[in-house]
Amino acid sequence: MTKRFEDAVAEIRKLPAEQQDRVADLPIELTGKEEAPALTPEQVAGVHLALEQFKRGEFACDESAERLLYRPWK
C-alpha cells in the first residue's frame, strides 16, 4: 500500500461509520468485487429529472455551480 493511500485510509477512519461505508463503495465498485449499492426510488427519480433537464438544455450558470462547489463545508 502506498503512503498516500495509507494517509487517505487514516483520514477515512476518522469519519462516522455511515460515511466510511459510503467511501468504501467506490474502491469496491472499481475492483469489481461487489455490485454498487442500488439507488433508492428517490435517487432514481432524481437521476431521471436531471436527465430530462439536460435534454432540455437546462443547466446551472457557472456562478451558481461555483457557489455550490466552493462553499465552505461544515
Biopython code that builds the backbone (N, CA, C, O; Angstrom):
import numpy as np
from Bio.PDB.StructureBuilder import StructureBuilder

atoms = [
    (1, "MET", "N", (0.852, -1.165, 0.000)),
    (1, "MET", "CA", (0.000, 0.000, 0.000)),
    (1, "MET", "C", (0.903, 1.235, 0.000)),
    (1, "MET", "O", (1.903, 1.282, 0.715)),
    (2, "THR", "N", (0.540, 2.230, -0.808)),
    (2, "THR", "CA", (1.359, 3.431, -0.876)),
    (2, "THR", "C", (1.116, 4.317, 0.338)),
    (2, "THR", "O", (0.109, 4.176, 1.032)),
    (3, "LYS", "N", (2.041, 5.223, 0.584)),
    (3, "LYS", "CA", (1.919, 6.167, 1.703)),
    (3, "LYS", "C", (0.671, 7.037, 1.528)),
    (3, "LYS", "O", (-0.054, 7.304, 2.486)),
    (4, "ARG", "N", (0.438, 7.468, 0.299)),
    (4, "ARG", "CA", (-0.731, 8.322, 0.043)),
    (4, "ARG", "C", (-2.023, 7.571, 0.364)),
    (4, "ARG", "O", (-2.945, 8.133, 0.956)),
    (5, "PHE", "N", (-2.082, 6.301, -0.029)),
    (5, "PHE", "CA", (-3.271, 5.501, 0.249)),
    (5, "PHE", "C", (-3.437, 5.299, 1.753)),
    (5, "PHE", "O", (-4.548, 5.392, 2.275)),
    (6, "GLU", "N", (-2.340, 5.023, 2.444)),
    (6, "GLU", "CA", (-2.389, 4.859, 3.901)),
    (6, "GLU", "C", (-2.880, 6.135, 4.575)),
    (6, "GLU", "O", (-3.665, 6.076, 5.522)),
    (7, "ASP", "N", (-2.421, 7.288, 4.092)),
    (7, "ASP", "CA", (-2.873, 8.570, 4.647)),
    (7, "ASP", "C", (-4.371, 8.761, 4.426)),
    (7, "ASP", "O", (-5.085, 9.234, 5.310)),
    (8, "ALA", "N", (-4.835, 8.387, 3.236)),
    (8, "ALA", "CA", (-6.260, 8.515, 2.941)),
    (8, "ALA", "C", (-7.080, 7.613, 3.861)),
    (8, "ALA", "O", (-8.113, 8.034, 4.381)),
    (9, "VAL", "N", (-6.635, 6.398, 4.059)),
    (9, "VAL", "CA", (-7.352, 5.466, 4.937)),
    (9, "VAL", "C", (-7.372, 5.997, 6.368)),
    (9, "VAL", "O", (-8.376, 5.869, 7.070)),
    (10, "ALA", "N", (-6.270, 6.587, 6.792)),
    (10, "ALA", "CA", (-6.222, 7.155, 8.147)),
    (10, "ALA", "C", (-7.263, 8.261, 8.304)),
    (10, "ALA", "O", (-7.902, 8.362, 9.351)),
    (11, "GLU", "N", (-7.438, 9.081, 7.289)),
    (11, "GLU", "CA", (-8.445, 10.140, 7.347)),
    (11, "GLU", "C", (-9.859, 9.566, 7.318)),
    (11, "GLU", "O", (-10.750, 10.049, 8.017)),
    (12, "ILE", "N", (-10.053, 8.543, 6.511)),
    (12, "ILE", "CA", (-11.373, 7.910, 6.416)),
    (12, "ILE", "C", (-11.758, 7.277, 7.744)),
    (12, "ILE", "O", (-12.932, 7.292, 8.114)),
    (13, "ARG", "N", (-10.799, 6.725, 8.463)),
    (13, "ARG", "CA", (-11.085, 6.110, 9.759)),
    (13, "ARG", "C", (-11.645, 7.118, 10.766)),
    (13, "ARG", "O", (-12.301, 6.728, 11.732)),
    (14, "LYS", "N", (-11.394, 8.395, 10.547)),
    (14, "LYS", "CA", (-11.893, 9.437, 11.452)),
    (14, "LYS", "C", (-13.363, 9.769, 11.202)),
    (14, "LYS", "O", (-14.002, 10.426, 12.024)),
    (15, "LEU", "N", (-13.895, 9.315, 10.075)),
    (15, "LEU", "CA", (-15.281, 9.617, 9.718)),
    (15, "LEU", "C", (-16.246, 8.715, 10.479)),
    (15, "LEU", "O", (-15.861, 7.642, 10.944)),
    (16, "PRO", "N", (-17.500, 9.148, 10.606)),
    (16, "PRO", "CA", (-18.516, 8.267, 11.196)),
    (16, "PRO", "C", (-18.691, 7.017, 10.323)),
    (16, "PRO", "O", (-18.387, 7.035, 9.130)),
    (17, "ALA", "N", (-19.179, 5.946, 10.928)),
    (17, "ALA", "CA", (-19.294, 4.656, 10.238)),
    (17, "ALA", "C", (-20.086, 4.743, 8.933)),
    (17, "ALA", "O", (-19.694, 4.147, 7.930)),
    (18, "GLU", "N", (-21.189, 5.478, 8.942)),
    (18, "GLU", "CA", (-22.009, 5.587, 7.734)),
    (18, "GLU", "C", (-21.220, 6.204, 6.583)),
    (18, "GLU", "O", (-21.309, 5.736, 5.448)),
    (19, "GLN", "N", (-20.450, 7.250, 6.870)),
    (19, "GLN", "CA", (-19.638, 7.886, 5.829)),
    (19, "GLN", "C", (-18.512, 6.956, 5.380)),
    (19, "GLN", "O", (-18.177, 6.926, 4.196)),
    (20, "GLN", "N", (-17.930, 6.207, 6.296)),
    (20, "GLN", "CA", (-16.891, 5.248, 5.919)),
    (20, "GLN", "C", (-17.441, 4.237, 4.918)),
    (20, "GLN", "O", (-16.775, 3.899, 3.940)),
    (21, "ASP", "N", (-18.659, 3.758, 5.168)),
    (21, "ASP", "CA", (-19.269, 2.794, 4.252)),
    (21, "ASP", "C", (-19.493, 3.404, 2.877)),
    (21, "ASP", "O", (-19.283, 2.743, 1.860)),
    (22, "ARG", "N", (-19.918, 4.661, 2.842)),
    (22, "ARG", "CA", (-20.125, 5.324, 1.547)),
    (22, "ARG", "C", (-18.815, 5.478, 0.797)),
    (22, "ARG", "O", (-18.769, 5.276, -0.416)),
    (23, "VAL", "N", (-17.749, 5.833, 1.501)),
    (23, "VAL", "CA", (-16.437, 5.974, 0.867)),
    (23, "VAL", "C", (-15.949, 4.617, 0.364)),
    (23, "VAL", "O", (-15.327, 4.533, -0.695)),
    (24, "ALA", "N", (-16.226, 3.565, 1.114)),
    (24, "ALA", "CA", (-15.766, 2.222, 0.749)),
    (24, "ALA", "C", (-16.423, 1.705, -0.525)),
    (24, "ALA", "O", (-15.864, 0.838, -1.198)),
    (25, "ASP", "N", (-17.603, 2.224, -0.865)),
    (25, "ASP", "CA", (-18.293, 1.750, -2.064)),
    (25, "ASP", "C", (-17.472, 1.954, -3.329)),
    (25, "ASP", "O", (-17.497, 1.099, -4.214)),
    (26, "LEU", "N", (-16.748, 3.055, -3.438)),
    (26, "LEU", "CA", (-16.015, 3.361, -4.668)),
    (26, "LEU", "C", (-14.934, 2.329, -4.981)),
    (26, "LEU", "O", (-14.970, 1.746, -6.064)),
    (27, "PRO", "N", (-13.966, 2.070, -4.083)),
    (27, "PRO", "CA", (-12.952, 1.075, -4.451)),
    (27, "PRO", "C", (-13.530, -0.325, -4.646)),
    (27, "PRO", "O", (-13.039, -1.092, -5.474)),
    (28, "ILE", "N", (-14.573, -0.656, -3.885)),
    (28, "ILE", "CA", (-15.193, -1.969, -4.063)),
    (28, "ILE", "C", (-15.794, -2.063, -5.460)),
    (28, "ILE", "O", (-15.649, -3.079, -6.140)),
    (29, "GLU", "N", (-16.464, -1.005, -5.880)),
    (29, "GLU", "CA", (-17.056, -0.993, -7.212)),
    (29, "GLU", "C", (-15.967, -1.020, -8.289)),
    (29, "GLU", "O", (-16.094, -1.738, -9.281)),
    (30, "LEU", "N", (-14.907, -0.245, -8.098)),
    (30, "LEU", "CA", (-13.833, -0.174, -9.090)),
    (30, "LEU", "C", (-13.115, -1.512, -9.280)),
    (30, "LEU", "O", (-12.690, -1.836, -10.388)),
    (31, "THR", "N", (-12.982, -2.276, -8.217)),
    (31, "THR", "CA", (-12.297, -3.562, -8.324)),
    (31, "THR", "C", (-13.214, -4.651, -8.846)),
    (31, "THR", "O", (-12.756, -5.748, -9.167)),
    (32, "GLY", "N", (-14.509, -4.359, -8.934)),
    (32, "GLY", "CA", (-15.457, -5.339, -9.436)),
    (32, "GLY", "C", (-15.755, -6.460, -8.458)),
    (32, "GLY", "O", (-16.323, -7.483, -8.839)),
    (33, "LYS", "N", (-15.382, -6.280, -7.215)),
    (33, "LYS", "CA", (-15.592, -7.311, -6.200)),
    (33, "LYS", "C", (-17.046, -7.397, -5.760)),
    (33, "LYS", "O", (-17.490, -8.425, -5.249)),
    (34, "GLU", "N", (-17.765, -6.334, -5.958)),
    (34, "GLU", "CA", (-19.133, -6.281, -5.459)),
    (34, "GLU", "C", (-19.911, -5.294, -6.313)),
    (34, "GLU", "O", (-19.344, -4.340, -6.844)),
    (35, "GLU", "N", (-21.189, -5.523, -6.441)),
    (35, "GLU", "CA", (-22.043, -4.592, -7.166)),
    (35, "GLU", "C", (-22.148, -3.276, -6.396)),
    (35, "GLU", "O", (-22.074, -3.252, -5.167)),
    (36, "ALA", "N", (-22.319, -2.204, -7.128)),
    (36, "ALA", "CA", (-22.567, -0.911, -6.486)),
    (36, "ALA", "C", (-23.909, -0.975, -5.770)),
    (36, "ALA", "O", (-24.816, -1.674, -6.221)),
    (37, "PRO", "N", (-24.044, -0.262, -4.672)),
    (37, "PRO", "CA", (-25.324, -0.288, -3.969)),
    (37, "PRO", "C", (-26.444, 0.236, -4.872)),
    (37, "PRO", "O", (-26.242, 1.162, -5.658)),
    (38, "ALA", "N", (-27.602, -0.357, -4.749)),
    (38, "ALA", "CA", (-28.754, 0.062, -5.555)),
    (38, "ALA", "C", (-29.220, 1.444, -5.122)),
    (38, "ALA", "O", (-29.125, 1.815, -3.952)),
    (39, "LEU", "N", (-29.718, 2.184, -6.080)),
    (39, "LEU", "CA", (-30.266, 3.500, -5.780)),
    (39, "LEU", "C", (-31.657, 3.351, -5.189)),
    (39, "LEU", "O", (-32.394, 2.417, -5.506)),
    (40, "THR", "N", (-31.993, 4.286, -4.331)),
    (40, "THR", "CA", (-33.346, 4.321, -3.789)),
    (40, "THR", "C", (-34.286, 4.838, -4.885)),
    (40, "THR", "O", (-33.823, 5.446, -5.850)),
    (41, "PRO", "N", (-35.579, 4.609, -4.752)),
    (41, "PRO", "CA", (-36.521, 5.164, -5.740)),
    (41, "PRO", "C", (-36.409, 6.688, -5.859)),
    (41, "PRO", "O", (-36.561, 7.241, -6.948)),
    (42, "GLU", "N", (-36.144, 7.356, -4.746)),
    (42, "GLU", "CA", (-35.996, 8.818, -4.790)),
    (42, "GLU", "C", (-34.751, 9.208, -5.589)),
    (42, "GLU", "O", (-34.776, 10.180, -6.344)),
    (43, "GLN", "N", (-33.666, 8.452, -5.424)),
    (43, "GLN", "CA", (-32.454, 8.752, -6.174)),
    (43, "GLN", "C", (-32.651, 8.498, -7.667)),
    (43, "GLN", "O", (-32.178, 9.272, -8.499)),
    (44, "VAL", "N", (-33.348, 7.418, -8.003)),
    (44, "VAL", "CA", (-33.643, 7.125, -9.412)),
    (44, "VAL", "C", (-34.483, 8.252, -10.009)),
    (44, "VAL", "O", (-34.226, 8.693, -11.129)),
    (45, "ALA", "N", (-35.482, 8.717, -9.266)),
    (45, "ALA", "CA", (-36.310, 9.823, -9.745)),
    (45, "ALA", "C", (-35.461, 11.073, -9.963)),
    (45, "ALA", "O", (-35.671, 11.802, -10.934)),
    (46, "GLY", "N", (-34.508, 11.327, -9.070)),
    (46, "GLY", "CA", (-33.624, 12.477, -9.216)),
    (46, "GLY", "C", (-32.752, 12.380, -10.460)),
    (46, "GLY", "O", (-32.517, 13.378, -11.140)),
    (47, "VAL", "N", (-32.275, 11.182, -10.753)),
    (47, "VAL", "CA", (-31.462, 10.970, -11.964)),
    (47, "VAL", "C", (-32.320, 11.222, -13.204)),
    (47, "VAL", "O", (-31.874, 11.881, -14.144)),
    (48, "HIS", "N", (-33.543, 10.702, -13.210)),
    (48, "HIS", "CA", (-34.436, 10.915, -14.355)),
    (48, "HIS", "C", (-34.737, 12.397, -14.536)),
    (48, "HIS", "O", (-34.748, 12.895, -15.662)),
    (49, "LEU", "N", (-34.979, 13.097, -13.444)),
    (49, "LEU", "CA", (-35.230, 14.532, -13.523)),
    (49, "LEU", "C", (-34.018, 15.258, -14.110)),
    (49, "LEU", "O", (-34.163, 16.116, -14.982)),
    (50, "ALA", "N", (-32.834, 14.912, -13.630)),
    (50, "ALA", "CA", (-31.610, 15.555, -14.129)),
    (50, "ALA", "C", (-31.416, 15.284, -15.621)),
    (50, "ALA", "O", (-31.009, 16.179, -16.362)),
    (51, "LEU", "N", (-31.704, 14.061, -16.070)),
    (51, "LEU", "CA", (-31.567, 13.738, -17.491)),
    (51, "LEU", "C", (-32.561, 14.527, -18.336)),
    (51, "LEU", "O", (-32.222, 14.991, -19.424)),
    (52, "GLU", "N", (-33.777, 14.677, -17.843)),
    (52, "GLU", "CA", (-34.776, 15.471, -18.561)),
    (52, "GLU", "C", (-34.340, 16.929, -18.650)),
    (52, "GLU", "O", (-34.476, 17.556, -19.701)),
    (53, "GLN", "N", (-33.818, 17.466, -17.558)),
    (53, "GLN", "CA", (-33.328, 18.847, -17.571)),
    (53, "GLN", "C", (-32.170, 18.986, -18.555)),
    (53, "GLN", "O", (-32.077, 19.982, -19.272)),
    (54, "PHE", "N", (-31.299, 18.001, -18.589)),
    (54, "PHE", "CA", (-30.170, 18.012, -19.523)),
    (54, "PHE", "C", (-30.678, 18.037, -20.963)),
    (54, "PHE", "O", (-30.187, 18.810, -21.786)),
    (55, "LYS", "N", (-31.668, 17.186, -21.267)),
    (55, "LYS", "CA", (-32.215, 17.125, -22.622)),
    (55, "LYS", "C", (-32.832, 18.459, -23.038)),
    (55, "LYS", "O", (-32.805, 18.822, -24.214)),
    (56, "ARG", "N", (-33.389, 19.189, -22.065)),
    (56, "ARG", "CA", (-33.989, 20.495, -22.357)),
    (56, "ARG", "C", (-32.949, 21.617, -22.365)),
    (56, "ARG", "O", (-33.279, 22.770, -22.642)),
    (57, "GLY", "N", (-31.708, 21.281, -22.065)),
    (57, "GLY", "CA", (-30.665, 22.306, -22.044)),
    (57, "GLY", "C", (-30.693, 23.178, -20.813)),
    (57, "GLY", "O", (-30.183, 24.298, -20.826)),
    (58, "GLU", "N", (-31.288, 22.670, -19.747)),
    (58, "GLU", "CA", (-31.387, 23.434, -18.504)),
    (58, "GLU", "C", (-30.166, 23.137, -17.637)),
    (58, "GLU", "O", (-30.051, 22.070, -17.034)),
    (59, "PHE", "N", (-29.279, 24.094, -17.594)),
    (59, "PHE", "CA", (-28.057, 23.938, -16.816)),
    (59, "PHE", "C", (-27.923, 25.082, -15.822)),
    (59, "PHE", "O", (-28.443, 26.175, -16.045)),
    (60, "ALA", "N", (-27.235, 24.826, -14.741)),
    (60, "ALA", "CA", (-26.930, 25.897, -13.799)),
    (60, "ALA", "C", (-25.882, 26.802, -14.444)),
    (60, "ALA", "O", (-25.005, 26.333, -15.170)),
    (61, "CYS", "N", (-25.982, 28.096, -14.174)),
    (61, "CYS", "CA", (-24.961, 29.006, -14.682)),
    (61, "CYS", "C", (-23.656, 28.744, -13.932)),
    (61, "CYS", "O", (-23.661, 28.153, -12.853)),
    (62, "ASP", "N", (-22.552, 29.181, -14.505)),
    (62, "ASP", "CA", (-21.239, 28.947, -13.889)),
    (62, "ASP", "C", (-21.172, 29.490, -12.469)),
    (62, "ASP", "O", (-20.596, 28.857, -11.584)),
    (63, "GLU", "N", (-21.765, 30.674, -12.249)),
    (63, "GLU", "CA", (-21.703, 31.272, -10.911)),
    (63, "GLU", "C", (-22.428, 30.410, -9.878)),
    (63, "GLU", "O", (-21.941, 30.241, -8.760)),
    (64, "SER", "N", (-23.588, 29.864, -10.247)),
    (64, "SER", "CA", (-24.326, 29.005, -9.310)),
    (64, "SER", "C", (-23.543, 27.744, -8.998)),
    (64, "SER", "O", (-23.470, 27.322, -7.844)),
    (65, "ALA", "N", (-22.961, 27.146, -10.020)),
    (65, "ALA", "CA", (-22.182, 25.926, -9.818)),
    (65, "ALA", "C", (-20.964, 26.200, -8.938)),
    (65, "ALA", "O", (-20.649, 25.409, -8.049)),
    (66, "GLU", "N", (-20.283, 27.311, -9.180)),
    (66, "GLU", "CA", (-19.111, 27.643, -8.373)),
    (66, "GLU", "C", (-19.485, 27.929, -6.929)),
    (66, "GLU", "O", (-18.753, 27.545, -6.016)),
    (67, "ARG", "N", (-20.625, 28.603, -6.704)),
    (67, "ARG", "CA", (-21.072, 28.845, -5.328)),
    (67, "ARG", "C", (-21.290, 27.531, -4.599)),
    (67, "ARG", "O", (-20.937, 27.402, -3.427)),
    (68, "LEU", "N", (-21.870, 26.556, -5.286)),
    (68, "LEU", "CA", (-22.114, 25.256, -4.673)),
    (68, "LEU", "C", (-20.803, 24.498, -4.446)),
    (68, "LEU", "O", (-20.581, 23.949, -3.367)),
    (69, "LEU", "N", (-19.951, 24.471, -5.446)),
    (69, "LEU", "CA", (-18.716, 23.684, -5.357)),
    (69, "LEU", "C", (-17.711, 24.257, -4.363)),
    (69, "LEU", "O", (-16.979, 23.513, -3.712)),
    (70, "TYR", "N", (-17.681, 25.576, -4.253)),
    (70, "TYR", "CA", (-16.634, 26.201, -3.439)),
    (70, "TYR", "C", (-17.153, 26.793, -2.132)),
    (70, "TYR", "O", (-16.461, 27.582, -1.489)),
    (71, "ARG", "N", (-18.378, 26.413, -1.734)),
    (71, "ARG", "CA", (-18.893, 26.908, -0.468)),
    (71, "ARG", "C", (-18.169, 26.206, 0.669)),
    (71, "ARG", "O", (-17.681, 25.089, 0.494)),
    (72, "PRO", "N", (-18.093, 26.841, 1.824)),
    (72, "PRO", "CA", (-17.462, 26.176, 2.956)),
    (72, "PRO", "C", (-18.328, 25.007, 3.424)),
    (72, "PRO", "O", (-19.528, 25.171, 3.639)),
    (73, "TRP", "N", (-17.733, 23.847, 3.579)),
    (73, "TRP", "CA", (-18.450, 22.658, 4.017)),
    (73, "TRP", "C", (-18.372, 22.540, 5.527)),
    (73, "TRP", "O", (-17.332, 22.814, 6.126)),
    (74, "LYS", "N", (-19.450, 22.142, 6.128)),
    (74, "LYS", "CA", (-19.487, 22.022, 7.590)),
    (74, "LYS", "C", (-19.341, 20.589, 8.012)),
    (74, "LYS", "O", (-19.348, 20.293, 9.207)),
]
sb = StructureBuilder()
sb.init_structure("model")
sb.init_model(0)
sb.init_chain("A")
sb.init_seg("    ")
for serial, (resi, resn, name, xyz) in enumerate(atoms, 1):
    if name == "N":
        sb.init_residue(resn, " ", resi, " ")
    sb.init_atom(name, np.array(xyz, "f"), 0.0, 1.0, " ", f" {name:<3s}", serial, name[0])
structure = sb.get_structure()
